[in-house]
Amino acid sequence: MKRINELLDSVAERMFDISAGSFKEECPIGIIDFSNWEWAQAVGLYGLWQYYKMTADEKLLERLIQWFETNIE
């Protein structure tokens, strides 16, 4: 279980750092860049929220709050 948590922590951290400059974005609505607000990002945020509820990881909660404060007016 420890290894699974380490992998999930790694995925969660990397999701916040995904940007269009990291990958070649071919979709016109921007589904890769995590600073966009599209269906793909919403699914990712929902997954991160569910992971936070399982772990109560305060650092993850802070990152989620920061994302919303930065991206949602």
Buried (B, 14 or more C-beta within 10 A) or exposed (E): EEEEEEEBBEEBEEBBEBEBEEEEBEEEEBBBBBEBEEEBBEEBBEBBEEBBEEBEBEEBBEBBEEBEEEEEE
